[in-house]
């Protein structure tokens, strides 16, 4: 069983590079820009609060919405479903979001 990193793990990895792997080949490097809580109200169990991640790629490659394997120096390898959310106005690079509920 593969365990996913938690919110705190991702927060420690902000502004670092993640390799996206398809068929055992690295196809893109994404930088983790944001790790944000998705809290809609008070809760007594912080582990039940969802969070979202925003990654940034480059301006030439657009990865389709799907599950990928991510590799990271600290977080190792894990599967993650990402969705392209559009090109950033200033950088011109594609951004992706992953949501944890």
C-alpha positions as a printed NumPy array, in Angstrom:
array([[  0.   ,   0.   ,   0.   ],
       [  1.325,   3.399,  -0.989],
       [  0.82 ,   6.098,   1.62 ],
       [  0.237,   9.632,   0.443],
       [  2.068,  12.545,   1.992],
       [ -0.073,  14.676,   4.304],
       [ -0.63 ,  18.428,   4.332],
       [  2.325,  19.077,   6.629],
       [  4.62 ,  17.079,   4.327],
       [  3.534,  19.158,   1.339],
       [  3.915,  22.415,   3.283],
       [  7.532,  21.483,   4.02 ],
       [  8.014,  20.914,   0.282],
       [  6.696,  24.242,  -1.015],
       [  8.736,  25.747,  -3.865],
       [ 10.465,  22.449,  -4.606],
       [ 10.398,  20.385,  -7.773],
       [  8.379,  17.204,  -8.307],
       [  9.048,  14.876, -11.24 ],
       [  5.937,  13.589, -13.027],
       [  6.4  ,  10.047, -14.285],
       [  4.521,   8.321, -17.137],
       [  5.474,   4.784, -18.177],
       [  8.645,   5.004, -16.077],
       [  9.782,   8.168, -17.894],
       [  9.967,  11.636, -16.386],
       [  7.763,  13.773, -18.629],
       [  7.61 ,  17.025, -16.683],
       [  8.93 ,  18.775, -13.591],
       [  6.33 ,  20.668, -11.574],
       [  6.999,  23.154,  -8.79 ],
       [  4.704,  23.099,  -5.754],
       [  3.532,  26.694,  -5.267],
       [  0.662,  26.445,  -2.786],
       [ -0.748,  24.153,  -0.108],
       [ -4.057,  25.58 ,   1.118],
       [ -6.669,  24.324,   3.599],
       [-10.166,  23.74 ,   2.222],
       [-11.907,  24.293,   5.553],
       [-15.548,  25.318,   5.294],
       [-16.012,  25.723,   9.03 ],
       [-14.741,  24.738,  12.449],
       [-13.897,  21.119,  13.107],
       [-12.391,  19.357,  16.091],
       [-10.282,  17.002,  13.982],
       [ -7.663,  18.78 ,  11.874],
       [ -6.966,  15.584,   9.925],
       [-10.469,  15.784,   8.445],
       [ -9.861,  19.201,   6.887],
       [ -9.166,  18.888,   3.191],
       [ -6.47 ,  20.78 ,   1.354],
       [ -5.45 ,  21.612,  -2.177],
       [ -2.137,  21.875,  -3.96 ],
       [ -1.172,  24.146,  -6.832],
       [  1.737,  23.125,  -9.05 ],
       [  3.304,  25.024, -11.928],
       [  4.814,  23.433, -15.013],
       [  6.097,  25.157, -18.109],
       [  4.56 ,  26.943, -21.073],
       [  5.178,  24.17 , -23.606],
       [  3.749,  21.009, -22.042],
       [  0.143,  20.562, -20.911],
       [ -0.489,  17.36 , -19.004],
       [ -4.056,  16.047, -19.314],
       [ -6.2  ,  15.534, -16.242],
       [ -5.333,  12.096, -14.839],
       [ -3.442,  10.122, -12.211],
       [  0.353,  10.393, -12.348],
       [  3.212,   9.115, -10.272],
       [  5.141,  11.926,  -8.642],
       [  8.741,  11.643,  -7.455],
       [ 10.287,  13.956,  -4.899],
       [ 13.552,  13.964,  -2.962],
       [ 11.841,  14.169,   0.456],
       [  8.388,  12.677,  -0.229],
       [  9.619,   9.803,  -2.419],
       [  7.124,   8.392,  -4.992],
       [  3.334,   8.577,  -4.747],
       [  0.297,   8.678,  -7.066],
       [ -1.563,  11.959,  -7.484],
       [ -4.552,  13.024,  -9.597],
       [ -3.98 ,  16.484, -11.072],
       [ -6.142,  18.78 , -13.177],
       [ -4.822,  21.557, -15.434],
       [ -6.389,  24.834, -14.276],
       [ -4.958,  27.218, -16.859],
       [ -1.955,  29.266, -17.815],
       [ -0.751,  31.785, -15.256],
       [ -1.073,  35.37 , -16.518],
       [  2.413,  36.52 , -15.513],
       [  4.569,  33.413, -15.956],
       [  2.728,  31.964, -18.953],
       [  3.146,  28.501, -17.4  ],
       [  0.445,  25.879, -16.972],
       [ -0.834,  25.4  , -13.416],
       [ -2.319,  22.224, -11.986],
       [ -4.437,  21.486,  -8.935],
       [ -4.784,  18.43 ,  -6.716],
       [ -7.535,  18.307,  -4.077],
       [ -7.532,  16.17 ,  -0.928],
       [-10.892,  15.702,   0.821]])
